[in-house]
Amino acid sequence: MTNRRIKLILVAAISILVLAACGSDSSDVPSLGATPTAAVEDADPASDALDDEAKVMAFTQCMRDRGIEVLDPIVDSEGNVQAPKLAEGVQMSREEWNKPYEECAHHIEGLTFGRGRADVSEQLDQFVELAACLRDKGYDVDEPTAETLEQWGVDFRVEFDWDDPEAMKAYEECSSKE
């Protein structure tokens, strides 16, 4: 299996896991009284961990304000802020998740959640090829650039019709090209 195919499968699997983990009627998540945007603005720029934690807290509060129960940010023993997680037992459809996420994603734009930034040129080439292939098959897919790659990936995971068998077939054909 090619490295490219493994990466694409990994992206699809992570997307599916995130969407499967979304949703619930639980109200066990406490809401903080702090204004999340103030926390981001007041964070000490010398401390990346504090700044990243404030950004994730702003995202968390934004999602809570839209009725999505998200746990407080977790900072691991190495000072890395972990990706936000939904409260235990939360279940929701992709449609229920998409709008609040799109409204709040700007808070966590550019965060790597404990991973360093890798050279994205190979990944960019793969996604440009994927987008071109899907366009050739009649799907409206924007072409990513180095500057838009991260947001392009988020948009693609949210906007692509994963429930359509024909779209999935096209995706599999395009992502398995050598």
N, C-alpha and C positions, 0 to 999 in steps of 0.2 A: 504494500500500500504506500503510495507516495506521501511525502511530507505535507504537500499541499492538501491532499484529500483528508489526511488526518486532522489538519488544522480546521478545515471546513466542517468536518464531522464534529469536532470539538466545539466549534462556535454554535452549530445547530443543537448539540446536546445541552450545552450550557443554557441556551435560549429556552429550550423546552423545560429544563429543570427550574429555571427562574419563573417561567409562566405557570408551571405546575404548583409551585410553592406559594403562589399568590392567592390570598383570599381567606375570609372568615367573618363570623358574626361576633367574635370575642371582643370584649372591651377591657381586657386585662392590661393593656399598654397604657402606662401613665403619660399624661401630656405635660410637657414642661411649660412653665409660664414665661420663659425667656423668649425674646424675639429672635428668631434664627438669623435674620439678616444682620442684626446688631452683633451677634456672636461672631459672624464672619468678618465684619468690619473691625471689631475690637480685638481680634486675635493677633498675637505677637507674630509679625512676619518672620522673625528669627527662628521660630519654632514651627517647622513643617508639620509635625505630628499634631500640634494644637490647631494649626490652620486647617489641616485636612479633617480633623475631628469636628471642627466648627462647621466646615462645609457639609459633612455628612449629617450633622445634627440639623442644619438648615434644611437639607433634603428630607430628613426624617420628619421634621415638623411640618414641612410643606405637604408631604404625603398625608400626615395625620389630619391636617386642616381640610383635606379632601376626602376624609373618611377611610383612609387606608391605614391599617394598624401595623406600624413598623417599629422594631425594637431600637433602643438607643444604640449609638455607635459603640463598637468594641475596639480597643487598642490592644494589640498583642504585646508580648513581653519584649519585642524588639522595637516597639514604638510605631508599628504599622497599623494604620486604621483599616479595619476590615470592611468589606462591602456590606451595605445595609441588608437586613434580613426582615422578613415579615414575621409578625407575632405567631406563636405556635397555634396551629389549627386554622390559620387564615386560609380561606379558599375563595378564589375569584376567577372569573373568566378573563381571557386576554383583553376583551373589550372593556371590562371594568378596570383593568390595570393600565391600559394604554393612555387614556386622557390624563389621569393624574400624573403618571410618569412623565409624559411629554411636558406638562406644566412645571414639573419640579426638577427635571434632569439637569437644568443649567447649574444647579447648586453643586453637582458632583462632576461636572465636565472636566476632563483632563486628569482626574484622580486615577492612580494606578493600583490602589488598595494593596500596598506592600510589595508590588512588583516594580522593577525598574523599567524604564522605557527601552524597548528593544528597537532594533533597526527594522522599520516597517516597509522598506522598499520591496522586499519579496512578497510580503503580504499584500501591499498595495497592487503590485502587478497581478496577483491572483484575483483580487476582488475587481480590478478593472476588467480582467478577462471574464470573470463571472458575470458582471453587469452587462458587458457587450453580448455575451452568449444569450442571456435572458432577454435582452432587447431584441436580438435576432429571432427569438421565439415568440415575440409579441408582448412581452411584459414591460411595463413602464418602470425602469430602474435607472436612477441617476448614476453617473460615473463618479467614483470617489477620487479625491486628490489627496496628496500627503497632508494637506491642512484640514481636510474634511473627513478623513478616514474613520476616525473614532465615532463621530456623529453619524456618518454614513452607515456604519455597522449597527448602531442603535436604531436608526430609522429603518434599515433593511429588516432587522429582526421584528420590529413592530408592524411595519406596513406590508411585508410580503404575506400572501395568503397561504399560510402553512396548512390550512384545513382543506384546500383544494387539491385533489389528487393529481390533476394535470399540472398545477404549479409545482407540486412536490416532484413530479417526474421530470419536469424541465430543470428544476434546481439540481436534482441528482445527476442528470445528464451533463449539465454545465459544470458542476463542481467536480465531476470525475474525469474531465478532459485532461489529457496529458499536456 
